[in-house]
Amino acid sequence: MRLLVIILLFGTLLLNCNSPTPAAKNLTIKENITEKPKTTNLTKRVTEGMPPIYEHFDDLAYIFQQQTDTTYIINFWATWCKPCVEELPYFEQLTKKYQGQKVKVILVSLDFKKQLETKLVPFLKEHQIQSEVMVLLDPDANAWVDRVDPSWSGAIPITLVYKNEKRAFYEESFEDYAALEKIVQPFIK
């Protein structure tokens, strides 16, 4: 069922996206993309409280290759995904617990472009999301899902935890905070 939802999501994004999708580049996550591109194809922030919007996966690929002593927890989610929304408080708990430490939570929203102002921004405000949020609008999921992790089916939520070369990928939702923290702990120590 999740796979069908993802297929429908990206089909709709493909039809609704105003800009044409460029041919997929032969880049891989293994490439050393450690810095945010100096010039990116970012959509302008439409309203106050709008997180950065990335039209193409390549523009945010740098978040998967940071070679620092920081542990990164990257979660792909959407406001229309019930399991995603149910587990977001656990990511917020991580953000609060490890504030000031070398732990960074990044929530990558796959919400629909035409619902960013009406659903995503109000959701972020209502739930007082403190974790870093980015929006990915790239409709060509077939070109970038494997770049996040080759085992990813395309369903959400998913979570990638990494520190330098050490990585763990989870295509599941977390039942509670303890389950999420348990997978993060080995990276922090």
C-alpha positions in Angstrom: 0.0 0.0 0.0 2.8 2.4 0.9 4.5 1.8 -2.4 1.3 2.6 -4.2 1.0 5.9 -2.3 4.6 6.8 -3.1 4.0 6.0 -6.8 0.9 8.2 -6.8 2.7 11.0 -4.9 5.5 11.2 -7.4 3.2 10.8 -10.4 1.2 13.8 -9.1 4.3 15.8 -8.4 5.5 15.1 -12.0 2.2 16.4 -13.4 2.0 19.4 -11.0 5.6 20.6 -11.1 6.0 23.8 -13.1 9.6 23.2 -14.1 10.9 20.4 -16.3 12.9 17.7 -14.7 16.5 17.6 -15.9 18.0 14.3 -17.0 19.3 12.4 -14.0 23.0 12.9 -13.5 25.2 10.0 -12.9 26.1 11.2 -9.4 26.1 8.9 -6.5 25.9 9.6 -2.8 29.4 8.1 -2.5 30.7 11.2 -4.2 32.3 13.7 -1.9 29.6 16.3 -1.8 30.3 17.8 1.6 29.3 21.4 1.2 26.1 23.0 0.2 26.4 24.1 -3.4 27.3 27.7 -3.8 24.7 28.2 -6.4 21.6 26.0 -6.0 18.3 25.8 -7.8 16.3 26.8 -4.7 12.7 28.0 -5.0 12.2 31.3 -3.3 10.6 31.1 0.1 6.9 31.8 -0.6 5.8 32.7 2.9 7.2 33.3 6.4 8.1 30.0 8.1 8.7 28.2 4.8 11.7 25.9 5.0 14.2 25.7 2.1 12.7 24.2 -1.0 14.9 22.0 -3.3 13.6 21.4 -6.8 16.3 18.7 -7.5 17.8 16.1 -5.3 21.3 17.1 -6.4 20.8 20.4 -4.6 20.5 18.7 -1.2 22.8 15.7 -1.8 25.5 17.4 0.3 23.5 16.5 3.5 24.3 12.8 3.0 28.1 13.2 2.8 29.2 15.4 5.7 32.6 14.2 6.8 32.6 15.6 10.4 32.4 14.3 13.9 28.6 15.0 13.9 25.9 12.3 13.8 23.3 13.0 11.2 19.7 11.7 11.4 17.9 12.3 8.2 14.2 11.5 8.0 12.0 11.5 4.8 8.4 12.3 5.7 5.3 14.1 4.6 2.3 15.7 6.4 -0.1 13.3 4.5 1.8 10.2 5.8 0.2 9.1 9.1 3.1 7.0 10.3 5.5 9.9 9.5 3.5 12.3 11.5 3.2 9.9 14.4 6.9 9.5 14.8 7.9 13.2 14.3 7.7 13.9 18.1 10.5 11.4 18.6 12.8 13.3 16.2 11.9 16.5 18.0 12.9 14.8 21.3 16.3 13.9 19.8 16.7 17.5 18.7 16.0 18.8 22.2 18.0 16.1 24.0 21.1 16.6 21.9 20.9 20.3 21.5 24.4 21.8 21.6 26.0 18.4 20.9 27.3 17.1 17.6 24.0 15.6 16.6 21.9 17.0 13.7 18.3 16.0 12.8 17.1 16.9 9.3 13.5 16.3 8.3 13.2 16.1 4.5 9.5 16.8 3.6 8.1 15.3 0.4 4.9 17.3 0.6 3.2 18.4 -2.5 4.3 21.8 -3.9 0.8 23.3 -4.1 0.2 22.3 -0.4 3.3 23.8 1.1 1.7 27.0 2.3 -1.7 25.5 3.2 -0.5 22.3 4.9 3.2 22.1 5.6 3.9 25.6 7.0 0.8 25.5 9.3 1.8 22.0 10.4 5.3 23.1 11.3 4.0 26.1 13.3 1.3 24.1 15.1 3.7 21.4 16.1 6.5 23.8 16.8 9.0 21.8 14.9 12.5 22.7 15.9 14.5 20.2 13.8 15.9 21.5 10.6 13.3 21.0 7.8 14.0 20.9 4.0 11.5 20.3 1.2 12.3 18.1 -1.7 10.1 18.5 -4.8 12.1 16.4 -7.3 9.4 14.3 -8.9 11.9 11.8 -10.5 12.2 9.5 -7.4 13.5 6.7 -9.6 16.6 8.9 -10.2 17.4 9.6 -6.5 15.8 7.0 -4.2 18.7 4.6 -4.7 21.1 7.4 -4.1 19.8 7.7 -0.6 20.0 3.9 -0.1 19.9 1.1 -2.7 17.5 -0.9 -0.5 14.9 1.9 -0.3 11.6 0.9 -2.0 10.5 4.5 -2.1 8.0 4.2 0.7 8.1 6.7 3.6 8.9 7.2 6.4 12.6 6.3 6.2 15.5 7.3 8.4 19.2 7.4 7.6 21.7 7.7 10.4 25.3 8.3 9.7 28.6 9.6 11.0 31.3 9.8 8.4 31.4 6.4 6.7 29.3 4.5 9.3 25.6 4.3 8.1 22.4 2.7 9.0 19.1 2.8 7.0 15.6 2.1 8.3 12.6 1.9 6.1 10.1 1.8 8.9 8.4 4.0 11.4 9.5 4.1 15.0 7.0 3.0 17.6 8.4 5.1 20.4 11.3 7.4 21.3 13.3 4.6 22.8 13.4 2.7 19.6 14.7 5.7 17.7 17.3 6.6 20.3 18.5 3.0 20.4 19.6 3.2 16.7 21.2 6.6 17.2 23.2 5.8 20.3 25.9 3.7 18.6 26.7 6.7 16.4 27.0 9.2 19.2 29.4 7.1 21.4 
